[in-house]
Structure formats: C-alpha cells, structure tokens
Amino acid sequence: PPVILRKGICLRGGFAGAGDFSAPDPAAHASVIKGTARAAAVDLDASSVTVEGFTLTGGKRGIDFPGWEAIHDIRIAGNVIEKNGDAKDGDQNGGGIAFHGTRVAIVDNVIRGNVAGNRGAAIARNGAAVDFRIEGNHIADNIGYGDHAGGIYLDGTGLLARNLIEGNRCCEGTGY
C-alpha cells in the first residue's frame, strides 16, 4: 500500500535487509513502493522529510504533496520515479512529483515514463513554491496530455540545473 508521511522523517531504501543497514545500494537492493490508481506511492504531508533510494511506481502520482500547509525542508533524492499518473484526469499536474512549499530539493532522481492528464508529467509545481532546487535528475519519456510541459511545469523561485531532460512530450490530448 502507499506510504503516508505526516511527521518529519528520513525514509531511506536500498538496503540489503536481514539487519544489514550499513550502506544503501538501491541499484542492487530495490525498495519498491507501489501506489494505486487513486493514491500516490508517497503522500507527503509534513515538513522536514527525506525520501531517498526507492522505486516509486504505479500510483496516481509517485510523490504528492496533498495538503496546502506551509511544507518546508523536503529532500527527494536518489529515487526511480516511474510509471505513475493518470492520463484521463484532465486536472492532474505532476504524474511523477506534484509539489509545493519552501526549500524543496528534488535531486539525483530518475523520473521516467510518467503521465499527467494536464501538465508536468514528470514534475509539477502544484501550488506556491519558493526556494526549490531541481538538480541532477534524469527526466525522460514523460507524457503530458494538457497544453503545457510533458517534462516539467514550474513557477515560483528556485534553481533548475544539471538535469538531463529528454524525450518528454506534451499536448497529447489537445489535438494540436
């Protein structure tokens, strides 16, 4: 089932298991969180949270910030966020990650093969965003069905740097 985070926590995956928590290696030891067609793999509704080293797949979104509270100090790092979203939901922004808040870092992730019924199939700002950092991600092959941004849909203030953005498409449902 999906994970709902309502308190500050550091959630790390990629460990070998059997009590060995010495060094995570997500490539060798996949920790998978599966969402559902109606729920994100991770609902992030708290400040001071890290989500790192997981494969997040199969959800309405990979990571969703469902509330509109003043969320801050979020780190989403080293994850594979793939095959999330709902192409039929014309109001959906952000099939991979839909975020808002202050001091949100989305770094060193692979975000691929997500869809959004509207905008920003990989990453979308879904409310006020201040001092965000989107850096070092590989953002590929995401499809937005609305009229803007198959890959990233943003406004607010922040840094977008050193990302590899390729093969994303938009306007798949608009007819132009």
Disulfide bonds with the S-S distance in Angstrom:
none
